[in-house]
Amino acid sequence: MIETIPIPGIEDFDKVYWENCSKNKLTIQHCGDCNEARFPPRHMCPICQSISHDWKEVSGDAVLWSFVIPRPPLLPVFDKQSPYVVGLVELVEYENIRIIGQIQTNSNIDSIKIGDTLTIDFKKINNEISLPYWVKK
Amino acid sequence: MLKDKTAIVGIGQTEFSKSIDSTELNLACKAIKNALGDAGISPDQVDALGSFTYEETPEFEIARNLGFGNLTYWSQAPYGGGASCAAIGQVAMAIASGIANVGVVWRSRKRGDPSSRMWSHTDEKIFDHWKWSRPSGLVRPVDESSMLIRRYMHQYDYSRESLGAVAISLRKYANANHEALMQHKFLNLEDYMEARMISDPLCLFDNCLESDGAIAIVITNLDIAKKLQNKPAIIHAYSQGMNKEHQLMTHYHGGDPLESSSYVTASNLWNLSDYSPKEIDVAQIYDAFSPMIPFSLEAYNFCSKGEALKLINDGLINIDGELPVNTSGGSLSEVYLHGMNLVTEAVRQIRGSATSQVNNAKLALITTCDATPNAAILLKGE
C-alpha cells in the first residue's frame, strides 16, 4: 500500500481547477456555450455537448450534507490521521453541487452535525495540489 | 422478447471459507462442474459463457478445463457488485435470441486475504473519478456507503439501533444455513451496538464478509429446461440501470444522491414484468453493506422513501414477514461472492429447497449493488 496521501492526477479538463486551488480559490467549471455549471469537471457539457468551458470563482461557503468518520484499516497515511471527518458539502451558490473534503474538527468530532454552515480553506499537499477542506463558521 | 424464454436450471458452489488453499481457476472449475451436475447437463453441451469484468479466470481456460464444446457466445458485465444479474441477463438474451442454447455464468474469488481489497491498491496519483474523494480520506467502499446512510438516518430520523435490525435479521437466516460462514455466530442488538466502528456510522456487522469461494449457474432455453430434472427458475424479467449523472460508488453529484441507479433498474424491470412489488414472495437484495437493503427496498417500490428501516424493524424481511430478504444470510452472513449467492438462493426458493424456505415461493427478485450501475432479475416458478 502507498505510504503517501493519494493525490489527484492533473488532466486537461481539470488543470485550471487545481491551479486555482493552489491559489486558495475554489472555481467551478461552466459551459462556455450554455453556461451550465458542472462538478466534477469533465470534458463535455452534458446539456449542450460543447467542449468549450470557463471557470467561475465561488465563495466556498457550504452546508454539510453528510459526513463519515473512517476508522482503520485504511491507507497508512489515513490510519495515522484517524479519527478524522470527511464531509460531503453543498455549495451555497449551487444547491446541486456537492464536493468531498475533510471537515476540521478541532478535536471535537461530536460537534460536527449535518446542516452545519461551513467555510472553505485549503491544505497544500505539494506545489501543484492543494486540497479544499471545510471549517465550521 | 426475453420474458419467460429462459431459465436457471443448475446451481453449483464450492465450500465457502475465509481462506481456501486453491486457485480461483480451480474453484471456478469445481463450482461449474457442480452446477452442470445439478442441472443434469453434459459439459459438451455448453455453448455460452457469462462472467464479471472483475473475474480473473478466462473463458478459454474454463472451457478447456471443463471440456465444453464449441462456444458461440460469451460476454462480461462490469462494476463488481452490480454485475451478477447483468452477466446472467446477457447470457439469457443470447439464448432467447437463438445465438446459443446452454450458458454458464460463474464468479470465483479469493478475497479473504486483506491484500486482495481493491482500495488497498490505490495509486500515488489518481486519474479516475476517485480523484475527487480518495485524497480527502474517503478511501473504501464502506466509507462511500456510510456517507449516504448517515444522511438517510438524519433525514428520516433513524438511530443506529434501527439499522442494526438489518444485520440481525440476516444473521438469523445464516444461523439456519449449514453453508453460511456465520452459521454458528449469533448476533443480537447488544453485540451490534458494541461492535467496532469501520466507518462511523457503519460498524463491523454492517459490512459483508471477506471470503473465498466460487459459485456457478446454468441457463438454458425453456424447451431444454422442461426436460431436465430440476424445477426451472424461469427468467421472467431483466433490466440493467444507470441513472443520469451516475458516478461509480460516489454518486454524490447531480440530483438526490439517495436516488440511486436502482430506481432506473426497478422502474424498467416492473414495466417489463407482469407482476408488481406486492406480488413478490421473496427478495435477494445485494448487501455489501447493510444500508443497501433499505435503499433497494425503497427503490424497488416495496415501500415509500424513508419507510424501509421502520418496516424492517417491524419484521418485514424476516421469514414470517411480508417480504423475506436474503434468506441464506446474504453477503453479510453467508458468503461474499459479489452477490452470486443471492442468485443461487433465489433459485432454491423457487425450487422449494432453501434452508429458510418461504411457503410456496413463486416469484423471487434478485438485485445487484445499489451504489453502482446495476441490474436485476425477476425469477418465477412454473
Boltz contact constraints between the chains, C-beta under 6 A:
constraints:
  - contact:
      token1: [A, 1]
      token2: [B, 120]
      max_distance: 6.0
  - contact:
      token1: [A, 2]
      token2: [B, 124]
      max_distance: 6.0
  - contact:
      token1: [A, 4]
      token2: [B, 124]
      max_distance: 6.0
  - contact:
      token1: [A, 6]
      token2: [B, 122]
      max_distance: 6.0
  - contact:
      token1: [A, 6]
      token2: [B, 126]
      max_distance: 6.0
  - contact:
      token1: [A, 6]
      token2: [B, 134]
      max_distance: 6.0
  - contact:
      token1: [A, 6]
      token2: [B, 135]
      max_distance: 6.0
  - contact:
      token1: [A, 7]
      token2: [B, 125]
      max_distance: 6.0
  - contact:
      token1: [A, 7]
      token2: [B, 135]
      max_distance: 6.0
  - contact:
      token1: [A, 8]
      token2: [B, 126]
      max_distance: 6.0
  - contact:
      token1: [A, 8]
      token2: [B, 131]
      max_distance: 6.0
  - contact:
      token1: [A, 8]
      token2: [B, 135]
      max_distance: 6.0
  - contact:
      token1: [A, 9]
      token2: [B, 125]
      max_distance: 6.0
  - contact:
      token1: [A, 9]
      token2: [B, 126]
      max_distance: 6.0
  - contact:
      token1: [A, 9]
      token2: [B, 127]
      max_distance: 6.0
  - contact:
      token1: [A, 39]
      token2: [B, 253]
      max_distance: 6.0
  - contact:
      token1: [A, 40]
      token2: [B, 132]
      max_distance: 6.0
  - contact:
      token1: [A, 66]
      token2: [B, 147]
      max_distance: 6.0
  - contact:
      token1: [A, 66]
      token2: [B, 150]
      max_distance: 6.0
  - contact:
      token1: [A, 66]
      token2: [B, 151]
      max_distance: 6.0
  - contact:
      token1: [A, 68]
      token2: [B, 143]
      max_distance: 6.0
  - contact:
      token1: [A, 68]
      token2: [B, 146]
      max_distance: 6.0
  - contact:
      token1: [A, 68]
      token2: [B, 147]
      max_distance: 6.0
  - contact:
      token1: [A, 68]
      token2: [B, 199]
      max_distance: 6.0
  - contact:
      token1: [A, 69]
      token2: [B, 200]
      max_distance: 6.0
  - contact:
      token1: [A, 70]
      token2: [B, 143]
      max_distance: 6.0
  - contact:
      token1: [A, 70]
      token2: [B, 199]
      max_distance: 6.0
  - contact:
      token1: [A, 71]
      token2: [B, 197]
      max_distance: 6.0
  - contact:
      token1: [A, 71]
      token2: [B, 198]
      max_distance: 6.0
  - contact:
      token1: [A, 74]
      token2: [B, 139]
      max_distance: 6.0
  - contact:
      token1: [A, 75]
      token2: [B, 139]
      max_distance: 6.0
  - contact:
      token1: [A, 78]
      token2: [B, 137]
      max_distance: 6.0
  - contact:
      token1: [A, 84]
      token2: [B, 137]
      max_distance: 6.0
  - contact:
      token1: [A, 86]
      token2: [B, 136]
      max_distance: 6.0
  - contact:
      token1: [A, 86]
      token2: [B, 137]
      max_distance: 6.0
  - contact:
      token1: [A, 86]
      token2: [B, 138]
      max_distance: 6.0
  - contact:
      token1: [A, 88]
      token2: [B, 147]
      max_distance: 6.0
  - contact:
      token1: [A, 88]
      token2: [B, 252]
      max_distance: 6.0
  - contact:
      token1: [A, 98]
      token2: [B, 252]
      max_distance: 6.0
  - contact:
      token1: [A, 98]
      token2: [B, 253]
      max_distance: 6.0
  - contact:
      token1: [A, 100]
      token2: [B, 133]
      max_distance: 6.0
  - contact:
      token1: [A, 100]
      token2: [B, 136]
      max_distance: 6.0
  - contact:
      token1: [A, 100]
      token2: [B, 138]
      max_distance: 6.0
  - contact:
      token1: [A, 101]
      token2: [B, 136]
      max_distance: 6.0
  - contact:
      token1: [A, 102]
      token2: [B, 136]
      max_distance: 6.0
  - contact:
      token1: [A, 114]
      token2: [B, 154]
      max_distance: 6.0
  - contact:
      token1: [A, 131]
      token2: [B, 135]
      max_distance: 6.0
